[in-house]
Amino acid sequence: MTEACTVLFVEDDPAVRLGSTQALQLAGMQVRDFASAEQVLGHLVPGVCSVLVTDVRLPGMDGLELLQKAQAIDPGLPVILVTGHGDISMAVQAMRLGAYDFIEKPFAPEQLTEVVRRAIEKRMLSLEVDTLRRRLEGYHAIDAKLIGRSPAITKLRRLIADVADTDADVLIFGETGTGKELVARCLHDHGRRRQANFVALNCGGMPEQLFESEVFGHEAGAFTGAAKRRIGKIELATGGTLFLDEIESMPMALQVKLLRTLQERQFERLGSNDLLPMDCRVIAATKADLLERSREQAFRSDLYYRLSVVPLEIPPLRERREDIPLLFAHFIMQAALRYERQVPEVGSQQMQSLMAHAWPGNVRELRNAADRFVLGLSELAQAGAEGAGRSLDEQVANFERHLIEEALAASGGRTAAASELLRLPKKTLYDRMRRLGLNTDEFKGR
């Protein structure tokens, strides 16, 4: 475990520095040695697993000043002071200032390695606790944005929390209206790049001839009408996140250029020969099956595999119906605040109507329905009035019809595939279709 941490050892005496470094290495530790405090300052990085061991008496900046500078850079970094016999009172004072421990010269190699090992264990535990705390905070924050208690949405939140604080590129799959940009923003807002820009680009929302300039930027005079330099989306996202929505609609010629940029992490503005670094996380989103499109030669398979380091799939609303009441209540509250209206009560008949609907527009459609409900439009009220005169058996049959129709539509009228979606035996599905008067012919070719 000690190999996961680096010991930064500062000692101006070459013989002592060499002997101590070798002792620590023989104990299985990674060591970087320095002859002065000034040399080590650039290697003090917050949040990295490291331990600083420094002599108190050094040329230039002494060990006590280095201790204070190290604490300013990373308050949790364990600092061990190496002192001479006459420096004990100074070392005790340093302990009060926040030093982890001190060792008096001359010391045995075993004494050095034991103190450093304890410091490493403390540092690793501290970093692990910080990571867990950030994850828990992320879970709660993501919970407020991605609403629902279904297993599918719970799993999605967990995956987002696990990968948000990494730089891994992500490919988000989801139907229209499922919330792909919301997921991308959650990844950005709870990651290490959250202080920089979140730059969104709809790959299907602009002419092909403008796309390259929009993504990479251009220099003045690069083409007719380019009067001044333009910063592209990649450059604007430096230090942050670049979100490429509807990636499936990106022209093939531009897919090649994007792939090269992602691989080399460098790019050029149009009209320039200067290579610029690409320092951003890339999150792409699609509603299409990119592997199927690659087989049809409509999307590059190498770009697909480059983008999908971490694939995230957002379930459609019809596959998490148990979340509809919670989502609808949330959207009603938001709409009531936005339109300055009272929060209307949702009756059982209205809720049954919501639960039975197919929701092809997913969460976006549900939010629009909540807006109309708050504004007093009669859509749900009428549904409630219609349901009020039905018996329980009629309402159950109507709900069952909706579910079977959805499965048949999704499977193109193939009953075998529909039975798998519904988790029903084929014979049971046939019997229910016969009872409800459903025919597979009307769903074929959808």
C-alpha positions as CSV (number, residue, x, y, z in Angstrom):
1,M,0.0,0.0,0.0
2,T,2.9,2.4,0.7
3,E,3.8,2.3,-3.0
4,A,0.7,4.3,-3.8
5,C,2.2,7.3,-2.0
6,T,5.4,9.3,-2.8
7,V,7.8,10.4,-0.1
8,L,9.3,13.8,-0.8
9,F,12.6,13.8,1.1
10,V,14.5,17.1,1.6
11,E,18.1,17.0,2.9
12,D,21.1,19.1,1.9
13,D,23.7,16.6,3.1
14,P,24.3,14.2,0.1
15,A,25.4,11.3,2.2
16,V,22.4,11.5,4.6
17,R,20.0,12.1,1.6
18,L,21.3,9.0,-0.2
19,G,21.3,6.7,2.8
20,S,17.8,7.8,3.9
21,T,16.4,7.5,0.3
22,Q,17.8,4.0,0.0
23,A,16.4,2.9,3.3
24,L,12.9,4.1,2.3
25,Q,13.1,2.4,-1.1
26,L,14.2,-0.9,0.5
27,A,11.1,-0.6,2.6
28,G,9.0,-0.5,-0.6
29,M,8.3,3.2,-0.8
30,Q,8.5,5.6,-3.7
31,V,10.9,8.4,-3.0
32,R,11.9,11.7,-4.6
33,D,14.8,13.4,-3.0
34,F,15.7,17.1,-3.1
35,A,18.7,19.2,-1.9
36,S,16.7,22.3,-0.9
37,A,13.2,23.4,0.1
38,E,13.0,25.6,-3.0
39,Q,13.3,22.5,-5.2
40,V,10.5,20.6,-3.6
41,L,7.9,23.4,-3.6
42,G,6.8,22.7,-7.2
43,H,6.1,19.1,-6.3
44,L,3.6,19.8,-3.6
45,V,0.2,19.2,-5.2
46,P,-3.1,19.3,-3.2
47,G,-5.0,16.0,-2.9
48,V,-2.1,13.8,-4.1
49,C,-0.9,10.9,-1.9
50,S,2.4,12.1,-0.6
51,V,4.4,12.7,2.6
52,L,7.0,15.4,3.1
53,V,10.1,14.7,5.1
54,T,12.5,17.6,5.6
55,D,15.5,18.6,7.5
56,V,15.0,21.7,9.7
57,R,18.4,23.3,8.9
58,L,18.6,23.9,5.2
59,P,20.4,26.5,3.0
60,G,18.0,29.2,1.9
61,M,14.5,28.4,3.1
62,D,14.6,26.3,6.3
63,G,12.3,23.4,7.2
64,L,10.0,25.5,9.4
65,E,9.3,27.9,6.6
66,L,8.8,25.0,4.2
67,L,6.3,23.5,6.7
68,Q,4.2,26.7,6.6
69,K,4.3,26.9,2.8
70,A,3.4,23.2,2.5
71,Q,0.4,23.7,4.9
72,A,-0.8,26.6,2.8
73,I,-0.7,24.5,-0.3
74,D,-2.2,21.3,1.2
75,P,-3.3,21.5,4.9
76,G,-3.7,17.7,5.0
77,L,-0.1,16.9,3.9
78,P,1.8,15.1,6.7
79,V,5.2,16.8,7.3
80,I,7.9,15.1,9.2
81,L,10.8,17.2,10.5
82,V,14.4,15.9,10.9
83,T,16.1,17.8,13.7
84,G,19.6,18.0,15.3
85,H,20.0,17.4,19.0
86,G,19.8,21.1,19.8
87,D,16.6,21.6,17.8
88,I,14.2,19.6,20.0
89,S,12.4,22.7,21.4
90,M,12.1,24.0,17.8
91,A,10.6,20.6,16.7
92,V,8.1,20.7,19.6
93,Q,7.0,24.1,18.5
94,A,6.7,22.9,14.9
95,M,4.4,20.1,16.1
96,R,2.2,22.7,17.6
97,L,2.2,24.5,14.2
98,G,0.9,21.3,12.5
99,A,3.9,19.0,11.8
100,Y,3.0,15.3,11.8
101,D,6.1,14.1,13.7
102,F,9.8,14.7,14.1
103,I,12.9,12.5,14.1
104,E,16.1,13.4,15.9
105,K,19.5,12.9,14.2
106,P,21.2,10.6,14.2
107,F,18.4,8.1,13.5
108,A,18.3,4.4,12.6
109,P,16.8,3.5,9.2
110,E,14.1,1.5,10.9
111,Q,13.0,4.5,12.9
112,L,12.7,6.6,9.7
113,T,10.7,4.0,7.8
114,E,8.3,3.4,10.7
115,V,7.5,7.1,11.1
116,V,7.1,7.6,7.4
117,R,4.9,4.4,7.1
118,R,2.5,5.7,9.8
119,A,2.3,9.1,8.0
120,I,1.5,7.4,4.7
121,E,-1.3,5.4,6.3
122,K,-2.7,8.6,7.8
123,R,-2.5,10.3,4.5
124,M,-4.2,7.5,2.6
125,L,-7.0,7.2,5.1
126,S,-7.5,11.0,5.0
127,L,-7.7,11.0,1.2
128,E,-10.1,8.0,1.2
129,V,-12.4,9.8,3.7
130,D,-12.4,12.9,1.6
131,T,-13.2,10.9,-1.5
132,L,-16.1,9.2,0.2
133,R,-17.4,12.5,1.6
134,R,-17.3,14.1,-1.9
135,R,-19.1,11.1,-3.3
136,L,-21.8,11.3,-0.7
137,E,-22.3,15.0,-1.3
138,G,-22.4,14.2,-5.0
139,Y,-25.1,11.5,-4.5
140,H,-27.3,14.0,-2.6
141,A,-26.9,16.8,-5.1
142,I,-27.5,14.4,-8.1
143,D,-30.5,13.0,-6.3
144,A,-32.1,16.5,-6.4
145,K,-31.6,16.7,-10.2
146,L,-32.2,13.2,-11.4
147,I,-35.5,12.5,-9.6
148,G,-36.8,9.0,-9.1
149,R,-36.6,5.9,-7.0
150,S,-36.7,3.2,-9.7
151,P,-33.8,0.8,-9.8
152,A,-32.8,2.1,-13.3
153,I,-32.5,5.8,-12.2
154,T,-30.8,4.8,-8.9
155,K,-28.2,2.9,-10.9
156,L,-27.7,5.8,-13.2
157,R,-27.2,8.2,-10.3
158,R,-24.6,5.9,-8.8
159,L,-22.7,5.6,-12.1
160,I,-22.7,9.4,-12.5
161,A,-21.3,9.9,-9.0
162,D,-18.6,7.3,-9.6
163,V,-17.2,8.8,-12.8
164,A,-18.0,12.5,-12.3
165,D,-14.7,13.3,-10.7
166,T,-12.6,11.7,-13.4
167,D,-11.6,12.9,-16.9
168,A,-13.0,9.9,-18.7
169,D,-14.9,10.7,-21.8
170,V,-18.6,9.7,-21.6
171,L,-21.2,8.7,-24.2
172,I,-24.8,9.1,-23.1
173,F,-27.6,7.1,-24.7
174,G,-31.2,8.1,-24.4
175,E,-34.4,8.7,-26.3
176,T,-35.6,12.3,-27.0
177,G,-36.7,14.0,-23.9
178,T,-35.0,11.7,-21.4
179,G,-32.6,14.3,-20.1
180,K,-29.2,13.7,-21.8
181,E,-28.0,17.3,-21.3
182,L,-29.1,17.2,-17.6
183,V,-26.9,14.1,-17.1
184,A,-24.0,15.8,-18.9
185,R,-24.4,18.8,-16.6
186,C,-24.4,16.6,-13.5
187,L,-21.2,15.0,-14.6
188,H,-19.7,18.5,-15.1
189,D,-21.1,20.1,-11.9
190,H,-19.8,17.3,-9.7
191,G,-16.4,16.8,-11.3
192,R,-13.0,18.4,-10.9
193,R,-13.6,20.7,-13.9
194,R,-16.8,22.3,-12.5
195,Q,-15.1,25.7,-12.1
196,A,-14.5,26.1,-15.8
197,N,-17.0,26.3,-18.7
198,F,-19.6,23.8,-19.7
199,V,-19.8,24.3,-23.5
200,A,-22.7,22.6,-25.3
201,L,-22.9,22.1,-29.1
202,N,-25.7,20.5,-31.0
203,C,-24.1,18.6,-33.8
204,G,-27.2,18.6,-35.9
205,G,-28.1,22.3,-35.4
206,M,-25.8,24.0,-37.9
207,P,-24.7,23.9,-41.5
208,E,-21.8,21.6,-42.3
209,Q,-19.7,24.5,-43.8
210,L,-19.9,26.4,-40.4
211,F,-19.3,23.4,-38.2
212,E,-15.5,23.2,-38.4
213,S,-15.2,26.9,-37.6
214,E,-17.6,26.5,-34.7
215,V,-15.7,23.6,-33.2
216,F,-12.1,24.5,-33.9
217,G,-12.3,28.3,-34.3
218,H,-10.6,30.3,-37.1
219,E,-8.1,33.0,-37.6
220,A,-8.8,36.4,-39.3
221,G,-8.8,35.9,-43.1
222,A,-9.1,32.1,-42.9
223,F,-12.1,32.3,-45.4
224,T,-14.3,34.8,-46.9
225,G,-16.1,36.8,-44.2
226,A,-13.7,35.8,-41.4
227,A,-12.9,39.4,-40.4
228,K,-11.4,38.5,-37.0
229,R,-10.3,35.6,-34.9
230,R,-13.0,33.3,-33.5
231,I,-12.5,31.0,-30.5
232,G,-14.0,27.6,-31.1
233,K,-16.0,25.4,-28.7
234,I,-13.0,23.2,-27.9
235,E,-10.9,26.2,-26.9
236,L,-13.8,27.8,-25.0
237,A,-14.2,24.6,-23.0
238,T,-10.5,24.7,-21.9
239,G,-10.3,23.3,-18.3
240,G,-14.0,22.4,-18.4
241,T,-16.4,20.2,-20.4
242,L,-17.4,20.0,-24.1
243,F,-20.8,18.5,-24.6
244,L,-21.6,17.2,-28.1
245,D,-25.3,16.6,-28.4
246,E,-26.8,14.6,-31.3
247,I,-23.3,13.3,-32.1
248,E,-25.0,10.9,-34.6
249,S,-25.7,13.8,-36.9
250,M,-22.1,14.9,-37.3
251,P,-21.0,14.8,-40.9
252,M,-18.5,11.9,-41.7
253,A,-15.8,14.3,-42.9
254,L,-15.9,16.1,-39.5
255,Q,-15.9,12.8,-37.6
256,V,-12.4,12.1,-38.9
257,K,-11.1,15.5,-37.7
258,L,-12.8,15.1,-34.3
259,L,-11.3,11.6,-33.9
260,R,-7.8,12.9,-34.6
261,T,-8.3,15.7,-32.2
262,L,-9.5,13.4,-29.4
263,Q,-6.6,11.0,-30.0
264,E,-3.9,13.6,-30.1
265,R,-5.5,16.1,-27.7
266,Q,-4.4,18.9,-30.0
267,F,-6.1,21.0,-32.6
268,E,-5.6,23.9,-35.0
269,R,-7.8,26.9,-35.7
270,L,-8.8,27.2,-39.3
271,G,-6.2,29.3,-41.1
272,S,-3.5,28.5,-38.5
273,N,-0.6,26.1,-38.4
274,D,-0.1,26.4,-34.6
275,L,-1.1,23.4,-32.6
276,L,-3.2,24.2,-29.5
277,P,-3.7,21.8,-26.5
278,M,-7.2,20.3,-26.1
279,D,-7.7,20.4,-22.3
280,C,-11.4,19.5,-21.8
281,R,-13.5,16.5,-20.9
282,V,-15.7,15.4,-23.8
283,I,-19.3,14.2,-23.2
284,A,-21.3,13.1,-26.2
285,A,-25.0,12.2,-26.4
286,T,-27.0,10.3,-28.9
287,K,-30.6,9.0,-29.4
288,A,-29.4,6.6,-32.1
289,D,-27.7,3.1,-32.0
290,L,-24.3,4.2,-33.1
291,L,-23.0,0.7,-33.6
292,E,-25.9,0.0,-36.0
293,R,-25.2,3.3,-37.8
294,S,-21.5,2.3,-38.1
295,R,-22.5,-0.9,-39.7
296,E,-24.5,1.2,-42.2
297,Q,-21.4,3.3,-42.7
298,A,-23.2,6.4,-41.3
299,F,-21.0,6.7,-38.3
300,R,-17.3,5.9,-37.7
301,S,-16.9,2.9,-35.4
302,D,-13.5,4.1,-34.3
303,L,-15.0,7.4,-33.1
304,Y,-17.8,5.4,-31.3
305,Y,-15.2,3.4,-29.4
306,R,-13.1,6.5,-28.7
307,L,-16.1,8.4,-27.2
308,S,-17.6,5.6,-25.2
309,V,-14.9,5.1,-22.6
310,V,-17.8,5.3,-20.1
311,P,-21.3,4.5,-21.7
312,L,-24.3,5.8,-19.7
313,E,-27.8,4.8,-20.7
314,I,-30.8,6.9,-19.6
315,P,-34.0,4.7,-19.3
316,P,-37.1,6.0,-21.1
317,L,-40.0,7.0,-18.8
318,R,-42.1,4.0,-19.8
319,E,-39.5,1.7,-18.3
320,R,-39.6,3.6,-14.9
321,R,-43.3,4.3,-14.5
322,E,-42.9,4.2,-10.7
323,D,-41.1,7.5,-11.0
324,I,-44.0,9.3,-12.7
325,P,-45.8,10.4,-9.5
326,L,-42.7,11.9,-8.0
327,L,-41.6,13.6,-11.2
328,F,-45.0,15.0,-11.8
329,A,-45.2,16.4,-8.3
330,H,-41.8,18.0,-8.7
331,F,-42.7,19.6,-12.1
332,I,-46.0,20.9,-10.7
333,M,-44.1,22.6,-7.8
334,Q,-41.7,24.2,-10.3
335,A,-44.5,25.3,-12.6
336,A,-46.5,26.8,-9.8
337,L,-43.5,28.9,-8.7
338,R,-42.8,29.9,-12.3
339,Y,-46.4,30.9,-13.2
340,E,-47.2,32.2,-9.7
341,R,-50.2,29.8,-9.4
342,Q,-51.4,27.6,-6.6
343,V,-50.3,24.0,-6.6
344,P,-53.3,22.0,-7.9
345,E,-54.3,18.7,-6.4
346,V,-53.8,15.6,-8.5
347,G,-56.7,13.2,-8.1
348,S,-56.5,9.4,-8.4
349,Q,-58.1,9.4,-11.9
350,Q,-55.7,11.9,-13.2
351,M,-52.7,9.9,-11.8
352,Q,-54.1,6.8,-13.4
353,S,-54.2,8.6,-16.7
354,L,-50.6,9.7,-16.3
355,M,-49.5,6.2,-15.4
356,A,-51.3,4.7,-18.4
357,H,-49.9,7.2,-21.0
358,A,-47.1,6.0,-23.3
359,W,-44.9,9.2,-22.9
360,P,-43.1,9.0,-26.2
361,G,-41.6,12.4,-25.4
362,N,-40.4,11.1,-22.0
363,V,-39.6,13.4,-19.1
364,R,-39.8,16.5,-21.3
365,E,-43.4,15.6,-22.3
366,L,-44.3,15.0,-18.6
367,R,-42.9,18.4,-17.7
368,N,-45.1,20.1,-20.4
369,A,-48.1,18.2,-19.1
370,A,-47.4,19.5,-15.6
371,D,-47.2,23.0,-16.9
372,R,-50.6,22.7,-18.6
373,F,-52.1,21.2,-15.5
374,V,-50.9,24.1,-13.4
375,L,-52.2,26.6,-15.9
376,G,-55.7,25.1,-15.6
377,L,-55.9,23.5,-19.0
378,S,-58.5,20.7,-19.2
379,E,-56.4,17.9,-20.4
380,L,-56.0,16.0,-17.2
381,A,-59.2,17.2,-15.7
382,Q,-61.1,15.7,-18.6
383,A,-59.1,12.5,-18.3
384,G,-60.2,12.3,-14.7
385,A,-63.8,12.9,-15.5
386,E,-63.7,10.2,-18.2
387,G,-62.1,7.8,-15.7
388,A,-64.6,8.6,-13.0
389,G,-67.4,6.7,-14.7
390,R,-65.4,3.6,-15.4
391,S,-65.3,0.5,-13.2
392,L,-62.0,-0.7,-11.8
393,D,-61.9,-3.6,-14.3
394,E,-62.3,-1.2,-17.2
395,Q,-59.5,1.0,-15.9
396,V,-57.2,-1.9,-15.4
397,A,-58.0,-3.2,-18.9
398,N,-57.2,0.2,-20.3
399,F,-53.9,0.4,-18.6
400,E,-53.0,-3.1,-19.7
401,R,-53.9,-2.2,-23.3
402,H,-51.5,0.7,-23.2
403,L,-48.6,-1.5,-21.9
404,I,-49.2,-4.2,-24.5
405,E,-49.5,-1.6,-27.3
406,E,-46.2,0.0,-26.3
407,A,-44.4,-3.4,-26.3
408,L,-45.9,-4.3,-29.7
409,A,-44.9,-0.9,-31.2
410,A,-41.4,-1.2,-29.7
411,S,-40.9,-4.7,-31.2
412,G,-42.5,-3.9,-34.6
413,G,-45.4,-6.2,-34.0
414,R,-43.3,-9.3,-33.2
415,T,-45.1,-11.0,-30.3
416,A,-42.0,-13.0,-29.3
417,A,-40.1,-9.8,-28.7
418,A,-43.1,-8.1,-27.1
419,S,-43.5,-11.0,-24.6
420,E,-39.8,-10.6,-23.6
421,L,-40.3,-6.9,-23.0
422,L,-43.4,-7.5,-20.9
423,R,-41.9,-10.6,-19.2
424,L,-45.0,-12.6,-20.1
425,P,-45.2,-16.1,-21.6
426,K,-46.2,-15.9,-25.2
427,K,-49.4,-17.8,-24.7
428,T,-50.5,-15.4,-21.9
429,L,-49.7,-12.5,-24.2
430,Y,-51.8,-14.1,-27.0
431,D,-54.7,-14.6,-24.7
432,R,-54.7,-11.0,-23.4
433,M,-54.4,-9.6,-26.9
434,R,-57.4,-11.7,-28.0
435,R,-59.4,-10.5,-25.0
436,L,-58.5,-6.8,-25.7
437,G,-59.0,-7.1,-29.5
438,L,-55.4,-6.3,-30.4
439,N,-53.9,-7.3,-33.7
440,T,-50.1,-7.4,-34.5
441,D,-50.6,-6.2,-38.1
442,E,-51.2,-2.6,-37.1
443,F,-47.8,-2.5,-35.3
444,K,-45.6,-4.0,-38.0
445,G,-43.2,-1.6,-39.7
446,R,-43.5,1.0,-37.0
